[in-house]
C-alpha cells in the first residue's frame, strides 16, 4: 500500500457535499469544510480530493496555489477548454466525472472509487503495480473512471477488458476489484491475466483486489489516463454522451446510416456496457416506427399540463411501445414523476388482464 494514508475530501458546493455524504466513506477519509481550505494549502498530510459540480474561473484561481498531492473531481465538459488547460498546469490530478441523470449519484460513485483506489479494506487485500498511485495517476493529463459489475468474476473482468481496449492510446490504468472472501485463487489469477493483457505492456498499471465481507457480486473500478484531445471516431462520440440512452443512440445512428453492420453494432454495445437488445429497441422506435414515435413526442411537446404528459407516457408504457429506460429519459426531459407514470400504466393494463 502506498504511504498516503489519509484522504481529505473537500466539497466545494452543495451538490458536491451531498455526493461526498452519499459515498459512505470509511474512517480513513476526512471530510473538510470548504471554508477550511487554508489547512489544506499549508501542507496537511495525505491526499486532498476537491469535489466541485460547477467549475469556473473562481475555483481555478483558488487552487492555483495548491502544493502537494491532490485530485480534482469535476463535471466532464466533453472537450478541452481554456479552463481545463489552466487546471492542467496545476499539480492536481484531473478526473472528469461523466454526469448521468443524477449529478449527485455520479459524483458519489467517483468519490467512492477514489477512496477504494487509496484505502485498504482488510489485511487480506493485495496490490500489484506501482508502489505509489501517483506514479500512475499523474498531473497534466485527464483521467477517467470506468465501472463494471457482474454476478461472476470472469464476466465482469471481460467487460472491463473490452472497455479498456476501446479507449484510444491509454497511458496508464488503475483497477479495483471487489470480490467475496471465498473467491478461488485460480479465478483471481485468471482475472489478473485478462486485465494485464488488456493494457499495453509498456504502460504503468496499478491493480488491487479488495476482499469485502458480505459481497454477493463482483464490482470493478478502473481509472484510465487517456489522451486529452478529442477525436472524431465513433467511440469518441459514444464517450462524449453522458447518458446510457445517448450512447445507444450514437451506435444506432451509425447502423441506420449504413456505416456499421449488425455485428459491429453488437460489438460496440458490449464494449460500452450496452445491452444489444436496447439498441434494437431504439432502432425500432426511431427508424422502423418513426411516425408513431414522432406523434408521441408531438403530444408531449403540445400538452398543456403535467397530467396530460403523464397520461401520454403511461399509455406508451402500458402498450409496450416504450420500455423503462425510455421512460426514465422522458421523465427526466419533461420533469415528470416516474412513480406516477408507472402507477398509471398499471391502471391502464389492469382492465386488459381482467378481460
N, C-alpha and C positions, 0 to 999 in steps of 0.2 A: 504493500500500500504506500502511496506517496506520502510525504511527510506533512502535507497540508491537511490538518485535521478539522478545522472549523470552517464552516460556510456562513457568511454573513449576507442574508438576503435583504436587499433594500428596495422596498416597494415605493415607487415614485408617484403613484396616483391611486385613486380608489379602486379601479379595475385590477391593477397590479396587486394591491393589498388583498383583495378578495381571492385572487388566484393563489397567492402565497399561503393564505389561510386554508384554502381548499386542498392544498398539496399534502397536508398531514405530515409535515416534516418531522424528522427524528430529533432527539436531544443533541445531536452533534451539529445541528444547524441553529443559527441565531437570527431572529428577525429584528432588523434595525429600522427604527423610525426615520423617515426621510429627513426629519429635522435634525437628526444627529449625524449628518454627513461628515462633520469635522473630525470625528473619531476615526472614520474610515480613511480619510485622506491623510491622517497623521500616522499611518503605519500600523493599523490594528492587525494582529496575526490572522492568518488564514486567507480564504478567498472571498472577495466581495462580489456578490451577484446582484447587479442592478436589474430591476424589472420595470419596464415602462411601456404602457399601452399606447401612448401618444408621443412620438418622437418629434422634437423640434429643436431650434437653434438654442433655446434657453438651456435645455438639458445638455446639449453638446458642449456648450460653454462651461456648464457646471462640472463636467467630468474631464475637461481638457487638462486640468492639473493633477489628475489621478496618477499615483505611483503604486507600483506593486502588481500583484496578480489579481485580475478581475475579469468578470464575464458580464456581458450586456445582452439581455433578452428583450427584443423589441419586435413590433409588427413587421412582417416581411413585405417590403414595398414592391417586390417582383422585379425590380430593376435597380441599377446603380443610380444614385442621385448625388448631388453635391454634398448633402448632409452625410450620406454614407461614406463618401470619400473623406470627409473631415474626421469621422469617427474611426476610420481605418488607420489613421495616423496615431491614434492613442494606443496605450498598452493593453486595452481591453480586448478580450476575445469576443467577437461579434457573432451572435446566434440569432438570426431572424426566425420568428415564430409564424408559421402559416396559420392564419386565423380561420377557423371554421365558423359555423353559425354563432357559437357562443365564444366570445373572445376570452372570457374568464376561464373557461374549461381548457381552451387551447394553451393558455399561459400556464395553467396549473399542471398540465402534462409536462410541459417543458421544465418548469421549476422542479418537479419531482425527478425528472430524468437527470438534471444537473446533480441533484443530491446523490442519486444512485451511482453516478459516474465517480464521485469523490468519496463516498462514505461506505465503509464496510458494514454489512448487515449481520454477520456472525463470524465465529472463529473458523468455520468450515469453508468460507469463501476463498477463492484463489484468482489470481490475475496473471495475464501474460502481456508482454509488450514493454513499452517504455516505463521506466520507474516513476517518472513524473508526468502526469497527464498533460501538463503544459508543454511537454516536448511533442505532443500530438496536436493539441488544440492551441495553435499559435495565433498571436495577433496578426493584423494586417491582411486577413482573408476572412471570408464569410463561411460560417459553419452551419450545418442544418441537421435537425433531428429527424429521425425516421422511426416509426413504431411498427411492430407487427406482433401478432399473438396467434396461438393455435392450441388446440387440445392436445396435440402431440408435438414433441420436441422437433422431430425431423421436419414436419410440415412447417412449423414456424421458422426454422432455420433456412429452409429452402426459399420461403417467401422473402426473408431478409436478404439472402444471397442474390435473388433476382433484382431486388430493389437497389442493392449496391452496384450491380453490374450495369443498371440502367442509368446511373449517374455518370456524366461525362468527365473524364480527366480527374479522377479522385486524387487528392493529395494525401489524405490520411483518413483513418476511420477509427472510431471508438465504439465498442459494443458493450452492452449489458444484457445478460440473460438472467431471468428469474426462474428457478426450477424447483420442483419439490425435492425434499431432502432424500427421498428414496430413489431418485433417478439413477439408473445403472451407469457405471463408469464408462462402459463401451459406447453408450449413447452420447455422453458428453464429449468423448474423444472424437466421435464421428461429427458432432456439431462443430467442434473447433476446426476440423479438417475442411468441412464445407465452407465455413466462413473465411478461413485463411485463403482458400482457393479463389474466393470471390474478389479478393483485394490484390492488386498488383504487388508482386514480391518486393519491389524496391520502395514501397510506401510504408510509412510508420503505422503500427497497429497497436491499439490498446484493447484488451479483451478481459472481461471479468465475469465470473459466474457467481451469483448470489443465491445462497440457499435460504428460502423463506418458508417458515412453518405455515402449514395450512393452505398453501397454494395448490389449486387443483388444475391449473393450466399454466403454460409457459408464456412469458412476455419477453420480448427482446426490444431493447432500445439501442439505436446506433446513432452516433454523432459523426457526420461526414464533413470533412473540409473539402469544399469544391471550389472550382474557379469562380471568380466574382463577376465575370461578364456573362451576358445573356446571349444564347444562340437562337437561331430561328427554326430548329428542327422540331419535330412533333413532341419529343419528350420534354423539351423546354416549355412548350405551350401547355402541356399537361401539368408540369411542375408549377407553372405560374397561376394555375387555378386554385383558389383557396378551399373549394368545397368538393365533396365526392361527386356530386352531380355535374359540376363544372368540368372536372377531369374526364368523366364519362362522355360528356357532350363533345369534347375535342376529338376523342377517339372515334365516336360515331360520325362526326362530320367528315373526318378523313376517309372513313369507309364509304359513306354515302357519295362522296366526290370521286370514288374510284381510285384514290391514292394508295390505299392499302387493301389487301384481300381479307377474307374472313379469318384465315389462320393468323395473320399478323394482328388483326384486331383482338383476337383471343389472347395472344402473347402479351400485347400491351396492357390489356386488362389485368392479367395475372401479375405482371411486373409492377403494376401500380396499385395492387391491393383492391382491384375492382372485380366484382363478380361478372363474368361474361353474360349471364342472364339479364343483368341490369342494362348492359349495353344493347342487347337485343330488344329489351322492353322500350328503351329510349328511342331506338331506331324505328320501332313500330309506331310509337306515339307521334314522332315529329316528321316522319317521312311516309310511312305506309298510311297512317290515319291522320295526316296533316290537317285536313279540313275540320275534323272533329276537335282536334286539339286547339286549332285556331279559334273555333267557336267558343270553347271553354275559356280561353284567355280573354276573348272579347267580352264575355259575360262578366268575368271578374273585374275587368277594367271599367265597364259601364255600370256596375252595380252601385246603388245609391246608399247601401248600408252594409254594415258588417254581417248582419243576419243573412242578407242575400248572398254574400260571398261564401259564408259557411255552408249554406244550403247547396250552392253550386259545387263546391269541392266535395261535400259529403255525398252528393249523388254520384259524382265521378268515382269516388272511392267505393261506394256501395255497388256500382256497376262493374267494378274491377277494371275500370278504364285507366285509373292511376293506382300506383302502389304507395306504400308507406313512405318511401324515400322522396317520391314526387310530392306527396302530401306535406312533408317537412319543409321542402323548398317553397311551396306555395304559401304555407302558413307563415314562413319567415318573410317572404316577399311582401305579403299583404297584411302582416302583423295580426294573424288570426290565431285563436287558441286551439291547438291540435286536439286537446281532450274533448272539446265541444264538437269538433268535426267528427271525430271517431264515434262519439256517443250518438250523434245524429245519423251517421252511416249505419250504425247498428239498428236504429229505429226503422230506417228505410228497408233494411234487409229482413227484419222480423216478420212482416206480413208475408213475404215470399216463402219463408221457411214454414210458416203456419199453413199456407195454401198447398 
